[in-house]
């Protein structure tokens, strides 16, 4: 049963009973589910059904968005009710380095709660373009970017006002099989290898000089990832997303994207029996395709559910539908076509004409049926291309008073090709030779290969190297500008500003460039090696230092600094050189807190703790007038003394060559021996003990 909320009186809820085959829910990968139902145009409750009317089924609430009234029945298409997400406009919205839960908290409407956002730990940026916020958007406008950046999708419960965040990659094979021998009623297949690739170059945030973040230094020097699980051909594409500022996150994102690209996109629309109750969306099932002899796991990306589950269908795909943004594609088949001068637009037109002729004149004419009104008058001619049942046919032509249209998605559309009675033509693709028009409105003008294009919405403009401007190709213009590059500029161009390792030969300058993060050699001669970073053995290199050390007190190093420390050892860190116990300055000063000196030691000057040596003088203490000195000099440093011996000042004990005395009142008894007679050879013949009594510096007594 459905519930209709009266548009003029929302408190008036009207029950609507429909047969089970007259309504179904389409559960979509991105969470924007739709309710589709049919009602007779003369039904008594049809008057309550209009655009923007709210309708509930057993599980969710929807809003009528499309009404297709034809003959005696009406088809209504309703979208899940997300009006709350459209109430507030953000004048400018941009976030940096935030988790998913933090971003959602900024935009989620009042009364709504989120489920599962805490399982996403990635921190990244949400913005419209590099460094630019979204302008004038509501929360619903921001959600697709959130889904892309955080690799998630959403499911909405408008009745209970909850948004559930889903990680599609977290689902594992369910063990459920789809096969025409078991449960398949019909199977539609779409294959596409347009975006197939086996190698993906990834680039993140750009610096001011244009250098983009890569993960080469954590990926064996390679700025790309590879996957040859389907084919061993090297098909390269480039991808850029400046929201990535961490190389580890960029690497993981690149692997996930290549996983999608490295296998042809294959999708199946399966009408199956006995699906029953349960959530099929996102489930991994195994499809056995006997026609193509494949047995491959696919994910459910869409689920069409009837109340009685009769006629349920699922859409399976190997690649989940996502928004991708690529900066370049290098595809070998397109390069071959470009080199083949016979590959022209005219040949493409001829091929399209031939294909259309074969299809129209072949055995795919389909089945024609008339649609009659209630009075039995023919109202519409229908051609069913793949089945005779209008309820199950997917490929349909409809021709009525409004025009002629074609759908690949059943009777209710969408109609991607239509010729309308007002003279307008709607087509997703038109092949033509000459097109004459007053105004051409286009999003993107491109050649057949997609190598040269002009995006009129974004302003992006691209020409290949062999495209000509006047009489020169773009490559020739580039080569002429190459001649003016400096050696450094050439090196940066060849090596992606030093990020890409390898040997490079520049034919213009006859120079060989070597860029390497690791090089092993025996002997280098006749070269100058300049390094501003890196290692030598266990020593680190900076612009002004060569140092080593792993813990406090173990740091040693040297520097060519003109006014700093040139040698040091024992520092607690690289920033504490001035406190190292051993250090030598560029001016010759030497500090050694724990020096052990052996052998001869000569010093003309210097400071050693509280001892200072200067020419023939030793000072004890920082204040020599207070702590005392030792002198040994050959000239007269004082006006009142002229000693050429040894002087101790404390203040004062002096020993000169001619006399010795104590000043300022020495009190002491001194005992010594004195010679009394001498031998002729100058030796002492006899001696005796002598005592001198000194008081206050005056000799008061002597005894022999």
Number of C-alpha atoms within 10 A of each C-alpha: 14 17 17 23 20 17 16 9 8 12 9 12 16 15 15 15 11 13 12 14 14 13 20 20 20 20 21 19 21 20 20 15 21 21 24 18 18 19 22 15 16 11 11 9 15 13 9 14 18 16 15 15 18 23 25 23 15 10 9 17 24 24 23 21 16 15 16 11 14 14 16 14 15 17 18 20 20 24 21 23 24 18 12 17 18 13 11 14 16 14 11 12 20 17 14 14 15 14 19 25 17 14 20 18 11 11 18 17 18 9 9 14 14 17 14 14 19 12 13 16 12 13 19 21 22 27 22 15 12 13 13 12 15 17 14 12 15 19 20 18 14 19 18 16 15 19 19 14 21 19 17 19 20 21 18 21 17 19 14 13 17 16 21 16 22 23 18 20 13 8 12 13 12 11 10 11 16 19 18 15 9 10 15 17 14 15 17 11 13 10 11 11 12 10 15 20 28 23 23 24 20 27 26 22 21 18 10 7 7 10 16 19 22 28 25 18 14 12 13 9 16 15 19 23 21 18 19 15 10 12 13 9 12 15 20 19 22 17 18 22 21 18 22 23 21 15 19 14 15 22 23 12 17 22 18 12 17 21 19 19 21 22 21 17 18 15 21 20 18 24 22 21 17 12 17 14 10 6 10 19 20 23 19 24 20 19 21 17 16 11 6 7 8 11 14 12 20 22 26 25 24 22 24 22 22 18 18 14 18 16 19 21 23 23 21 27 22 19 19 19 11 16 10 10 10 11 11 13 17 15 17 13 10 15 12 11 13 16 9 10 8 10 12 12 14 12 11 15 14 14 13 15 13 11 11 12 11 12 11 10 9 9 8 11 13 15 15 14 14 13 15 14 13 9 8 8 11 13 14 19 15 21 21 22 18 17 15 14 11 18 11 16 18 21 19 25 22 22 18 15 9 13 16 19 22 23 19 18 15 18 20 16 14 12 20 14 18 20 16 16 12 8 7 9 13 13 12 8 8 8 13 13 9 6 7 6 6 4 6 8 6 10 12 15 13 14 11 13 13 12 18 15 17 17 14 13 9 9 10 10 13 14 14 12 14 12 15 14 10 6 7 11 16 16 14 16 13 11 12 11 10 13 11 10 12 10 12 10 13 19 20 15 12 20 18 14 16 15 22 19 18 14 12 14 12 12 8 9 10 8 13 11 16 13 16 13 12 7 7 5 5 4 5 8 5 5 6 7 6 7 10 12 13 13 14 11 7 10 14 16 16 13 10 12 18 20 21 21 19 11 11 12 15 15 21 23 21 17 18 13 12 10 9 14 21 19 20 24 22 20 23 19 18 17 9 13 22 15 15 23 17 19 23 19 18 15 11 9 11 16 19 15 11 8 9 6 7 6 4 5 6 5 9 9 13 14 13 13 12 10 14 17 16 12 12 14 15 17 20 18 15 13 11 16 13 12 13 17 21 19 19 16 16 11 11 11 11 8 6 7 9 13 21 16 14 14 19 14 17 15 14 14 16 20 16 14 10 8 8 11 11 13 14 10 11 15 14 14 14 11 13 9 11 14 13 10 13 12 9 8 7 8 10 13 12 11 13 11 11 14 15 16 16 17 14 12 15 12 14 11 11 13 9 10
